[in-house]
């Protein structure tokens, strides 16, 4: 029986059951005698077992079967709930989630047997003490090998003619070629962000010519914990390796100078692969495990496509409304056809315009209904956080509680899918950096249990998510000292910095205030990634903090990424769109009112100094011959805002406000972040969409 057609349903329902189980086990930890919760867990485990068996996932079926056995004994009052059991059950959920991730990636469950967890479940059934719980169980499964050897594999790549031509041109210019193999830490949450930080570091000293996997695959996180590239540079190899290794969450960077003549005239053989035994760390076992899993699924699965969660469950009333509006749209279309076929009627023109207006109303309403169908509550993302805070409380040995509100707030599905990791970083940051230990809190007159708050609400066309804690707050003096120590600012410059400017240092790459490096924090990971990911979604993040009282991170996100209100502008004969949400106001500025600060043009509006950005120069627009003659005395300036920062975009003409559909331009302009997409106008012309955040 071919069950591949049911994979989407299996993924959806397994995700729901896992979340239900996590919620129920959290309740059970506080209310061990809650029979309703025990029955709910038993039913969910039973359903998971049946689904896994139907799909042929034997390992998942075996694990859930043993979970079901444990809860059968609990239901029968033969087994008592204790903290050891709760820990083992959470490890079961982690293992099932790992199976599910494998199913999404390769349509198979992988080859991890999780024998140690199954032994722990059997020990619970037999009333024996569980020898290893929590992370120790996972370690038993993953530490079969003590170390992983790093393999140089940058040249394991079939070079295209285009790539070889590009490499040849670099050699002819006198540049040296370097092959890189980069290993990312297995605990890294955002692989693509780390990879692009490595690329950015290398591109300070040269150019990257060949990517393996492709840059698009890396952006989509469609790769394991290893990636390769070939760069050209005139710098020394040691310098390039050093700057790449400086990126946090990078375990190892291997580099070898590449001989163009050698790679252009031969295939790669085993002798070309060199193995280094240096810098071997035990926590890299996951690399070998992933390689093994990948190889095991290739056989018989060469045609299997990655399966992703592509479904949205929609309220039937929303679909009924949508259907009615589609019907109205067809009626309006038929009316237009009928009117256009009539001749010699005086009221034809008026009727035609009336029907056009009616069509506009229907399509606008249709668009709103479609967008509502795409909206999902952020509940699906934040539901996993109570479990995470519970685990962090144990790991950090701090007492803490998470309070959430506004989980029903809706966001576009594409935004919800990508906001989980940044929010997770912020919560971990509050737990580790923000909250103090129980002893310190007691001395300060605070409750021993620290509080973390996650609050979401809608504000205009944005959704605001606040992450707040009642911890120690941000010590700006310590941050300033760290910035001086790292050479970001001099002592003289630091004296004139505002509190907010000092706090903003925390968003710089690899800027960490942790005194010790742990698997929770201290590697400079988090806030820089949070900032870049939220800005990639068209949002922004702000921080406010009071020493000894706590900190608050405020994230603002657009409701949707698909259709936005935009201001259409023209520069020379080219049309551009600027998102209305980022525009503060529009000003008519006299040329003589332009001032200069450090040789840069600025304007002063209501006491605020705003830098001018000449879009024709930034976008490299070729001006016509009569431009100098038609230069006017006044400039049209669109004031845009990003957080507390402003900029004035100089445009030639305003074309008015318009609702636009954002179309991705893929890799055509993948190096220019100023352009965030394109839209098709009513006359069929294409207009590029400017990203105000990047411009600022």
N, C-alpha and C positions, 0 to 999 in steps of 0.2 A: 504494500500500500504506500503510495506517495503522499507523505504528510507535509511536504514543503509548502503546500498552499496554505497550511494552517499556522505557519511560523509567526506571521504578524499577530494573530490572535493570541498565540502562546506567549509571545513577548509582552503584549499588553496585560494579559491576565496575570502572568507571573509577577510582573512589576507591582500590580495592585495587591496581590496576596503578600508579597514581601513587605510592602509598606504596612498592610494590616497587621502582619505578624510583629513587625517592629514596634508599632503602637501598642499592641496588646501586651507584649513582653515588658514594655516600659511600665504599663499599668500594673502588671502582675508583680513587678519588683516592689511596688509600694503597697499593693493589696494582694498578698499571696493566697488569700482565701476567696477571691472573687471567682465564683463558679462560672458566671457568664463569660468572663474573659478566658478562662481555661477551656471552655467549650468552643469558643470562637477560634482559639489557637489550634485546637484539635481539628476543627473543620477545615481551616486554611491549609494545615499541613497535609491533611487527607486529599484535598483538592490538588495541591501541588504534586503529590505523589502520583495521582491518577493522570494528570496532564503530562508529567515527565514520562510516565510509562507509555502513554499513547504515542508520544513523539519519538520514543525509542532512546531516550536519554537515561541510560541505566544507572550511571553514577549519581545523578540527581535523584532518581527514583529511590535508590538505596538509602541515601542520606535522609530524605524526607520520610521514608518508611521508618527509620530508626527514631526520628523526631516524633513521629506519630505514636510509636510504641511508648516513648517516655510519657507523653501526655495521656495516653490511655491509662497508665498507672496512676498519674496525678488525678485524673477524673475519678478513678476508683478509690481514692484516698489511700493508696498503697505507697505513695511516694510524696514526700513533702517538698515544697518549693524552698530553695535556699539560694544564697548569692552565687554559689558554685554552679548551680544549674542555670541560672540566668546568664552567667558568663559564657557557658558552653552553648546555650541557645543562640546568643548573639553571634558566636563564631559560626554556627550553622547557617545563619542568615547571610553572613559575609561570604561563606563558601557557595551558597546557592546563587548569590548575586554575581560571583565570579563565573559560575557556569553560564548564567544568563548573558554576561558580557561576551563570552566565547560564542554563544549561539548567535548574538547580533553580528559578530564579526565574521563568523565562518560557517554558520548553520550547524555547527557541532558543539558538543558540550566541553570538548577538550579532553585531556587525559589525566587530570588531577583526581586521585581517588579519595583524598581527605581522610585517610585511614586513621590518623590521630584523633580527629573529631568523632569519628564513628566509635572508636575505642572509648572515648570519654562518655559518649551517650550510653554505651553498654555498661560502663562502670556505674553510671547513675542508676540504671535499671537494676543492677545487681547489688546496689547499696554500698559499693566500694568507693573510697575516696578517689577523686579525679586527680591524677598525678600532675597534669599540666593543664592550666586554663589560660584564658585570654590569649595574649600574643604568643605565649609559649607553644600553644597548639599549632598555630600557623607556622611557627619556626620549625617545629618537627617536620612539617610537610615540605617546607621550602629550603631547609638547610641540609639536604642530603649531600650536597657538595659544599665544601667549605669556601670555595673561591671560584671565580669566573675569570678565565683568561681573556684579555682584550685582544681582538684580532683586527689587524689593519685591513680594511676592505674597500677603501676608496676607489680602487681600480677594478673592482668587480662590477663593471658597468659596460654595457654595450654602447659605445660612442656612436652617435649619429654623425652624418657628414657635416651638418651644421655646427655641431659641437666641436668637431675636429677643426673645422675652418676657423672658428672663434679662438680655439686654443693656439692655432698656428699664427694668427694675427698678433696675439699677445707675445709669443716668442719672438716674432719678427720685430716687435717694438722694444725688445730687450728685457722683457719681463720674465721672471722665473715662475714656474708652475708648481703648486703645492697641493697634494692630495690630502684631505682630512677625513678621518673617521671619528665621530663624536658619540660618546655614550652618555645618555641621560640617566639620572638617578631614578630607580624604580618607584620611589615615593612621590615623584613629581606629578602634580595635578594637571598642569597645562604644558604638554610637551611642545606644542607648536610655538608657544610664547618663548620658551627657553631656546628653541632652535633659531628663531628670528633674532633673539638677542645675540646669539653667537654670530649670525650673519652680519648684524650691524657692527659688532666689534671688529670682525675681519675687514669689512668694507671701509673702515677708517684708514686702512693701510693698503688696500688693493681692491680687486673686483672678483666676484664669484662668477665663474663661467659655466660650470656644470653642476647640477643638483641631482642627487640620487638618494631617496626618491625625488620626484619633481617638486618644485616649490608649491604647486597647488596641493599635492598630496600631503606635504608637510603642513600647510595651512589648515587642511581638513583633518589633521591628526591621523591620517591614514598611513601610519608607519609604526614600527615597534620602538624600542628605546635606543635605536641606533640610526644615525643618518650620515651621509657622506656628501662631500662636495669638493670641487677642484677650483682653487683660486689662483689669480695671477697677482704678483706683487714684486716690488723691488727691495722689500724689506727682508731682514733675516728670518729664518725659519723659527728660531727660538722666540722672537718677539711675537710672531703670529700665534704660536701655540700658547704663549703666556696670556695674551688678551682673551683668547677663547676660553682658557681654563678659568679666567677670572669671573666668568658668568656663573651665577649660583645654580645649584642643582645639576651641574655637569660633573659626572664622575671621572671621565677621562677624555683627553683629546690626543689622538695619534695623528702624526703628520709625517709625510715623506715627500721629498722633492721629486717631481714627475719629469721624465724625459719624453718630450713630445714624439721624437722619432720612434721610441720604443712602443708607445701605446698606439700610434697610428698605423703600425705595420705588423701587428700581431694580436693573438687572442691571449687572454689571461690564463696562466697556468699556475699550478700549486706552488711553484718555487717563488712566485712574486709575493705570496702572502707571508708576512713576517708576524711573529707572535712576541708580544712583550710580556714579561712576567712582573713588571713593576706596578706599583700602586694598586695591587689587588686588594679588594675590600669584600668582606663577607656579605654586605647587603646588596651585592650585585647579582646574587643568584637568580633574581627574577629575569635577568637578561637571558640566561641559559634556559630557564624554564619556558620563557616566551618563544625562544627559537625552537625548542623541542616541540611545543604545542603547534607552532606554525607548520613545522615540517610534517607533523603527524596528520595534519588536516589537509595537506596538499593532495595526498594520494586519494583518488576517487572524488575529490572535491574541486577539481581544477576549474569547473564551470560555475561553482557556487558563488553567487554575488553576495556582498555584505548586506545583512538585513538590518534596517533601522526602523525605529518606531515612527511610522508615517501616518498614524491615525489620530483623530481627535474625536472624542465622544461629545456629541452636540445634543442639546435639549431639543426635543421634537417640535416644540412651539417655534423655535428659531427657524427650523427647516420648513415648517408650514408657511411662515411669513415670507421666507425666501421664495418658496414655490409660487405663492400668490403674486409676488412682485414680478417674477419671470413671466407669468401669464399676462400681467398688465403690460409688460414690455412688448410682448408679441402683439397685443391689441394695438398699442401705439404704433408699432412698426407697420402693421397692416393699414392703419389709418393714413400713414404717410404715403404708402404705396398707392392707396386709393386716390388721395388728393393729387399726387403727382401725375396720375393718369387722366385727370379731368382737364378739359381745355375750355377756354372761353368763359370762365366763370369769374365774376368780379371779386368775389370774396376768397378766391383761391389763395392769394398771398397771405391774407389775414389768417385763414384756417391753417395754412402751412406753418406759420409762426406759432400759432397756438399749440399745434401738435408738437412742434419742436420743444416748446417750453414744458409741455406735459411729459415728453420723453426725458427731458433733463431731470425733472422731479423724480420720475420713476427710477432712472439710473442712479441718482444720488441715494435714494432710499435703498435700492438694491445693493449698492456698495456698502452702506452702513450695515445691512443685514449680513452680508458676506463677512465683513470684518468682525461682527459679533460672533459669527460661527467659528472664526479663527481664534477668538479670545478664550483663554483658559485661566482658571484661578492659579495664583502663584503657590497655592497650597501644595501642588504636586512637587514643588521644589523644596519648600521649607519644612515639609513633614519629616524629612530625614534628620533635621538639625537637633531635635531633642535627644535622639540616640547619640549623636556626635558629641554633644555637650556632656552627656552622661559618661561617655568613654574618656573624654578629656579630664573630667573631674577626678576620675580614678588615676589616670596617667600622670597628671600634674599634682595630685594630692592636694587639691583645693576644693572647698565646698562652693558649689555654684548652682544656679537655677536659671533656666531660660524661660522667658515670658514672651509669647507671640500674640500679635493681634493683626487683623486685616488680612488673614490668609485667603479670604474670599475675593480680594482685589484681583481684577483680571488684567492680563497682558497678552499681547500677540504671542502665539505659540513659538515663533522663531526667537523672540526675546526671552521667553521663559526657559527655553532649552539652553540658553547660553549664560543666564544670570546665576545659575547654581554655584559654580566654582568661585566667582568673585565674592558672593555672600558667605560662602564657606570660609574663605580667607579672612574676611572681616570678623566673623565669629571666633575663629581660632585666635586671631589677634587679640580680641577682647579677653578671651579666656587665659591666654598665656601672658601677654604684656599688660593688659588692663587690670585684671583682678589681682588683689594681693592674697597672701596666705591667710588662713583663719586667725593665726596668732597676731599678725600685723593689723588685720582689720579690727580685732578685739581691742588692741592697744589704742587704735585711732577712734574708738567709740562707735564703730560700725557693726552691723550684724555680721556674724561669722560667715553666713552663706552669702556669697556675692551674687549680684543680679545682672543678667544680660537681657536686654529687651530688643526684640525685632518687631518693628511696626511698619505696616504698608498701608498706603492710602492713595487715592487719586487726587491730583491737583491740576485742573485744566486738562491740557492734552498730554500730561505726563503722569507717571506713577512714581511716587516717592517711597523709598524704602530706607528706614532709619535703623541703624544698629548702634545701641547705646549700652554703656555699662556704668556701674557705680564704683569703679575701681579708683586707682591712684591718679588717673589723668596723665597727660603728656608733660613730662618735665622738660620744658623748652631750654633750660640752661644746659641739661645733658645733651639734648639734640644739637644745640649750637656748638658745644665742645666737640662732639663727634664730627660735625661738619668741618670745623677748623682742623681737627686731627687728620681728616681725609683730604684736606686741601681744596674743599669745595668753595670755601670763602676764607678770606684773610681775617685776622683778629679785628682789624680796623673796619672792614666791611660788616663784620658780624655785629658790631656795636649799633649800627643804624638799622638793623633788621627788625621788622615788626614781629609780633607773636605768630601771626598767620604765616608769614614768610618762612619762619623757622619750622613750623609744623609741616609746611609743604615739602621740606627736605625728606620727610619720611616716604614720599612717593618716588624718590630717585631710585634707579636700579641698584640692587644689592646693598641698599642702606638699611642696616639692621641695628636695633638698639639692644638686642638680646646679649646678655653677658656670657651665655654658654650656648653651644650649638646642640640642638636636640632634634628629634624627628617631628617635633611640633613647630618649632621656629628657630630663628637664629642664623639662618643662611641668607638673609636678605631677600627672602622669598615672600611674596604676598602683595604688599601695597602697590608696588610698581606694576605688577601683573593685573591687580584689581583695576587700577587706573586705566591701563591700556585696553583692557577688555570691555570696560564700561563705555569708554570713549568710542570703541569700535562699534558699539550698539547705538551711537548717537547720543549717549548720555554723559553725565558728569558726576563727580564725587567730591564732597566737601567734608572738612573735619572741623569740629569745634571741641575744645577741651578746657576743663578747669582743674588745676592741680589739686589733688587729694579728694576730688569730688567725682571725676569720671570723664569719659569722652563720648562723642557722638559722631558717627559717620553717616552722612546723608547722601544717598544715591538717587539721582533723578534719571528716569528712563522714558523714552517716547512710548506711547501706547502701542504703536505699530511701526514696523519698518517697511511696510509694503506701499502704503499710499499716504502722502503727507500734503499739507498746505504749504505752498512755496511762493516766494516772490520771484517773478521772472524779470531778468535784467538783460541789457544788451551792451556789449563792448565791441566797438566797430560794427561788424555785421554778424557777430556771433552771439547766440543766446545762451544764457546760463540760468540755473535755478538755485536759490538760496532758501533753506528751510525756514519757514516763518517762525518756528519755535525758538530759533537762535537769534532772531532780529529784535533789537531793542527799539530802535526808531530810525527814521530817515531824515537826513539834514541837507539843507542847501547851503554850502559853505563858500564864502568868498575866498578867492585865491590869496588875497592879501592877509587873510586871517590864519593862514598856515604858519605854524612856528616850527623851530628846529631844536631837537634834543639829540646831542651827539651825532649831528649831521643827518638825523632821520626826521622825516616829516611827521608832525603831530598837530592835532587840533584840540582846543580846550572847550568843552561843553559843560555848562553848569558846574564848573570847578574841577571836572575830571579831565585828566590828560589822556588823550586817545591817539594811539599811533595810526597813521594812514597806510593802507596797503593799496598800491596801484595795481589793480588786477590785470591790466594790459601787459605790465612788465612781468608779473608773476606767471601769467599764462603764456607769455611769449607771443602775444598777438601782434601780427604785422599791421602797422598803421598805414592808412592810405596817404597819398601824396598831399592831399589838402588838409591833413590833420592839424598841422601847425597853424594854418590860416583860420580854421574854425574853432580853435581853442577858445573856450568861453571864460568869462570872468568868474563864474560860479561853478562849483563842482557838486555833483550829486553823490552823496556819501551815505552808504547803508551801514549803520552802527550795529555790529553783532557782539554778542556776549557769550563768554564761557566762564561760568562761576563768577568770580569777582573781576575778571579781566575783560577788557573791551578792545575792539579794533574797528577802524572805519574803512570800509571797502569802497573804493572809488569806481563808479560805473558811468557809462555814457548816458544810458536811458533806462527808465523804469517802464516795464511792459504790463505791470499789474499782478494781482494775486491769482493763483491758479491751483487747483487740486491736481497733483501729478502722481503718476505711478512710477515707482523706482524700479529700474531695470539694471541688473548687474552687468558690468562690462568685462567680467572675468579677468583674464590675464593680459588683456590688450594694453592696459595702463597700470600694471600691477606695481610699478615703482613709484607712482605718483599718488600719494595719499590725499592730495588736495581735492581730487576728483573721487567722489564716493559712489557714483553711478551715473546713469543717464535716464532721460525720459523722452517719450515720443509725443510731440505736440499735435494739435488738431490738424495742422496742414501736412503732417507726415514728417516734419523736420525733427532732427534729434537735438536735444539740448542737454549739456552736461550739468551735473549737480555738484555744486561746490560744498566742501566740508568746512564750515566756519571754525570748528574746533581745531582742525589741523592748521588753518590759516593763522589763527591766533597763536 
